[in-house]
């Protein structure tokens, strides 16, 4: 008997988010990427564009949330999962809360600016959170970016 | 001897932010308004547009920060003051941090969703904060909005 394999697991979608981070890297942006998934379909994908847009609010998650709301035709992302390569910052976690995103999956932790430091917790208690998917790869691309910057 | 009166004080600019909140009220948006001031000049003004844009990220402060960055031609708002009728939420405070806004002036407190509940503090320690300017008026327009909604 062979086991059925679901190709659409958290690793699959994180790999898509990581592809977005790679696009950001090529564009000399801090390489963070995000996708929003609804019923196993990617309805939005985005990468950090703070430099290109000269706008601190243009984090991957913010752009992905706005794009997903456009795709759905409503501002709440209740049955959606946000995949993002880095732990969201305070701003992005606030947006995730307002958008009522059901599930958040992130890769690398961000001990300095990540939302998980904050008390009381920023995300809704019912939000499902999965941490550390493809953590090494998600961290490596950011490390590589900053090493290159310092040269 | 007569005293010189500076017409451009915190009350003056908060009144401008409140005018933006009034526009939001007319548009059936939660009535919050904001302006960004640089050298006594308003370089951006915005009101909450979450309904119109169907986008939870379209808070007055977020739109004002993006518009101010466009006006300045750079993403940092170092010598700017943000006036906003309500205490910023977690998301907006995160954006204020990233934008390095020098001074934040808000009207009414938001005990439920405001950033001041959070620990560690979300804003930079050097950010000047002025609370409660035109507090009664800023709160009244929000109360009126929700009373009207319940009818």
Interface residues (C-beta under 8 A of the other chain):
Chain A: X50 X54 X55 X56 X57 X62 X65 X66 X69 X70 X73 X74 X75 X76 X89 X90 X91 X92 X93 X94 X95 X97 X98 X99 X117 X118 X119 X120 X122
Chain B: X50 X54 X55 X56 X57 X62 X65 X66 X69 X70 X73 X74 X75 X76 X89 X90 X91 X92 X93 X94 X95 X97 X98 X99 X117 X118 X119 X120 X122
